[in-house]
């Protein structure tokens, strides 16, 4: 009997929209509203709900190692681990970058001809392994992760891939690890940020101020739509939503970079250092 795979919670704006449309559609079907209203809602629901599955269908298939990592992450009972004190953080499978984002990161690695990658926030290691797969044999990923449990979880997954040896995991607060890397004069071709949302501005400024990235390098930042909160009224934003809103505004005004926010999953900002 196969292990149970939990259904992920909707966190991207599109996923939240799909859930809301589904509820509205069911409510309409359960009332005496006109059949035209139900038909219109059904069409709107199909437009929204079928987009993400289609993106996965026509994108390059993920490797077996990545698929296994994603499945193992979905099978883990993260709520129970937090309740039992195995991890000090409230983790959930939705933190996994996933197939489409992984393919995007692999394309960035190959387009840049990157050899040195920094990941700020690793979780169970999907994006780290995805980028490692795209690196040359002498390429390296340094992954910053503050949670010891998920660091070990990821490293066990990496051990089943020939590309796992390209990944070095640093278990410590990301800002501390970044400061150490700056002291060592490290420089990265590609940086992927997906960690503490309230520290996004600090990550960004440290990268540029301490010369961890050079002109032509890319900084890719996840969750920059943050469940749609960034473009909703401030009263509807959580602390994290407000932090990402402020980060987006800061980057938009920074003349050291050129950036574009892509509506991929929960928002992916691609930043090129000038």
C-alpha positions in Angstrom: 0.0 0.0 0.0 1.5 3.3 -1.0 2.0 6.2 1.4 -0.5 8.9 1.6 0.3 12.1 -0.4 -1.3 15.2 1.1 -3.0 17.7 -1.1 -1.1 20.9 -1.0 -2.7 24.1 0.3 -3.3 26.8 -2.3 -0.8 29.6 -1.9 -0.3 31.1 -5.3 -2.9 33.7 -6.5 -4.1 31.5 -9.3 -4.6 28.5 -6.9 -6.5 30.7 -4.4 -8.7 32.0 -7.3 -9.4 28.4 -8.4 -10.5 27.5 -4.9 -12.8 30.6 -4.6 -14.3 29.9 -8.0 -14.9 26.3 -7.1 -16.8 27.3 -3.9 -18.8 30.0 -5.8 -19.7 27.4 -8.5 -20.8 24.9 -5.9 -22.9 27.5 -4.2 -24.5 28.5 -7.4 -25.4 24.9 -8.3 -27.0 24.5 -4.9 -29.4 27.4 -5.4 -32.1 28.2 -7.9 -30.0 30.7 -9.8 -30.1 30.7 -13.5 -28.4 28.0 -15.5 -26.5 30.8 -17.4 -24.8 31.9 -14.1 -23.8 28.3 -13.4 -22.4 27.9 -17.0 -20.5 31.2 -16.8 -19.0 30.2 -13.5 -18.1 26.7 -14.8 -16.2 28.3 -17.7 -14.4 30.7 -15.4 -13.4 27.8 -13.1 -12.1 25.7 -16.1 -10.0 28.6 -17.4 -8.4 29.0 -14.0 -8.1 25.4 -12.8 -6.7 23.9 -16.0 -3.8 26.4 -16.5 -1.2 25.1 -14.0 -1.7 21.4 -15.0 -1.2 22.4 -18.6 2.0 24.2 -17.8 3.3 21.1 -16.2 2.2 19.0 -19.2 4.1 21.0 -21.8 7.2 21.7 -19.7 10.2 19.4 -19.7 9.7 16.5 -17.4 11.4 16.6 -14.0 14.1 14.0 -13.3 13.3 10.9 -11.3 15.4 12.2 -8.3 13.4 15.4 -8.2 10.0 13.6 -8.5 11.0 11.3 -5.6 12.1 14.3 -3.5 8.8 16.0 -4.2 6.8 12.9 -3.3 8.8 12.3 -0.1 8.1 15.9 0.9 4.4 15.5 0.3 4.3 12.3 2.4 5.9 13.9 5.4 3.6 15.0 8.2 5.0 18.5 8.8 2.4 19.5 11.3 3.1 16.5 13.5 6.9 17.1 13.4 6.3 20.7 14.6 4.0 19.6 17.3 6.5 17.0 18.5 9.4 19.5 18.5 11.3 17.8 15.7 11.5 21.1 13.9 11.1 24.6 15.5 9.4 25.9 12.4 5.9 25.4 11.1 6.8 23.9 7.8 4.5 22.7 5.0 4.9 20.9 1.7 3.8 24.1 -0.2 7.3 25.5 0.5 8.7 23.2 -2.1 9.6 25.0 -5.3 8.2 22.3 -7.6 8.4 21.2 -11.2 7.8 24.4 -13.2 9.9 26.6 -11.0 12.7 24.0 -11.0 12.7 23.9 -14.8 12.9 27.7 -14.9 15.9 27.7 -12.5 17.6 25.0 -14.6 17.2 27.2 -17.7 18.7 30.2 -15.9 21.7 28.1 -14.9 22.3 27.0 -18.4 21.7 30.4 -20.0 24.2 32.0 -17.6 26.7 29.2 -18.0 26.7 29.4 -14.2 29.2 27.5 -12.1 28.6 29.0 -8.6 25.1 29.2 -7.2 23.9 30.5 -3.8 20.5 29.4 -2.5 19.0 31.3 0.4 16.4 29.0 2.0 16.6 25.4 0.9 13.7 23.5 2.6 13.8 19.9 1.5 16.1 20.7 -1.4 14.1 20.6 -4.6 15.4 23.8 -6.1 19.0 23.1 -4.9 18.9 19.7 -6.7 17.2 21.2 -9.7 20.0 23.8 -10.1 22.7 21.2 -9.4 21.4 19.0 -12.2 21.9 21.9 -14.6 25.4 22.8 -13.4 28.6 21.4 -15.1 30.6 18.7 -13.2 32.7 21.3 -11.4 29.7 23.5 -10.5 28.7 24.2 -6.9 25.5 25.1 -5.0 25.9 26.5 -1.5 22.5 26.2 0.1 21.6 28.1 3.3 19.1 26.4 5.6 18.3 27.3 9.2 16.4 24.2 10.1 18.5 21.1 10.9 15.7 18.6 10.3 15.0 19.7 6.7 18.7 20.0 6.1 19.2 16.3 6.9 16.0 15.4 5.0 17.4 17.2 1.9 20.9 15.7 2.2 19.4 12.2 2.4 17.5 12.9 -0.8 20.7 14.3 -2.5 22.5 11.1 -1.7 20.3 9.3 -4.3 21.4 11.6 -7.1 24.7 11.8 -8.8 24.3 15.6 -8.7 24.0 15.7 -5.0 27.7 16.0 -4.5 27.6 19.5 -6.1 25.6 20.8 -3.1 27.0 22.1 0.1 24.5 22.8 2.9 25.2 25.5 5.5 22.9 25.1 8.5 22.8 28.5 10.1 20.8 31.8 9.8 21.2 32.8 6.2 22.5 36.3 7.0 25.3 34.8 9.1 26.3 32.4 6.3 26.2 35.2 3.7 28.4 37.4 5.9 31.0 34.5 6.1 30.9 34.0 2.4 31.5 37.7 1.8 34.5 37.5 4.1 35.8 34.7 1.9 35.3 36.9 -1.2 32.9 34.4 -2.7 31.0 35.5 -5.8 28.0 33.9 -7.4 26.6 33.7 -10.9 23.1 33.0 -9.7 21.3 33.5 -6.4 17.9 32.0 -5.5 16.1 33.6 -2.5 13.3 31.7 -0.8 13.6 32.1 2.9 12.4 34.4 5.7 10.2 36.9 3.9 10.9 39.6 6.5 14.6 39.4 5.7 14.3 39.7 1.9 15.4 43.3 1.9 18.5 42.3 4.0 19.4 39.4 1.7 19.2 41.7 -1.3 21.2 44.5 0.1 23.9 42.2 1.5 24.3 40.5 -1.8 24.9 43.8 -3.6 26.7 45.7 -0.8 29.2 42.9 -0.1 29.8 42.1 -3.7 28.5 38.6 -3.5 27.2 39.2 -7.0 28.7 41.0 -10.0 27.2 42.8 -13.1 25.4 40.3 -15.3 24.6 38.0 -12.4 21.0 37.0 -11.7 19.1 37.1 -8.4 15.9 35.1 -8.6 13.4 35.7 -5.8 10.4 33.5 -4.9 7.0 34.3 -3.5 7.0 37.9 -4.6 3.3 37.9 -5.2 2.7 36.4 -1.8 -0.7 34.9 -2.2 -1.8 38.1 -4.0 -1.4 40.2 -0.9 1.1 42.5 -2.4 -1.4 44.1 -4.7 -4.4 44.0 -2.3 -5.2 46.8 0.1 -2.7 47.0 3.0 -5.4 46.0 5.5 -5.6 42.6 3.8 -1.8 41.9 4.1 -0.2 39.7 6.8 3.3 40.8 8.1 4.9 38.6 5.5 2.7 40.1 2.8 3.6 43.6 3.8 7.3 42.6 3.9 7.2 41.3 0.4 5.3 44.4 -0.8 8.0 46.6 0.7 10.7 44.4 -0.9 9.1 44.7 -4.3 8.9 48.5 -4.0 12.5 48.7 -2.9 13.8 46.6 -5.8 11.8 48.6 -8.3 13.5 51.8 -7.1 17.0 50.4 -7.0 19.1 51.6 -10.0 21.7 49.0 -9.4 19.4 46.3 -11.0 16.9 45.6 -13.7 14.0 43.4 -12.7 10.8 41.7 -13.8 8.1 40.0 -11.7 6.8 36.9 -13.4 3.3 35.6 -12.3 4.7 32.1 -12.0 3.2 30.2 -9.1 3.4 32.6 -6.1 5.5 35.2 -8.1 9.0 34.9 -9.3 11.1 38.1 -9.6 14.1 37.9 -11.9 16.7 40.5 -11.1 19.8 41.3 -13.2 22.7 43.1 -11.6 23.7 46.1 -13.7 
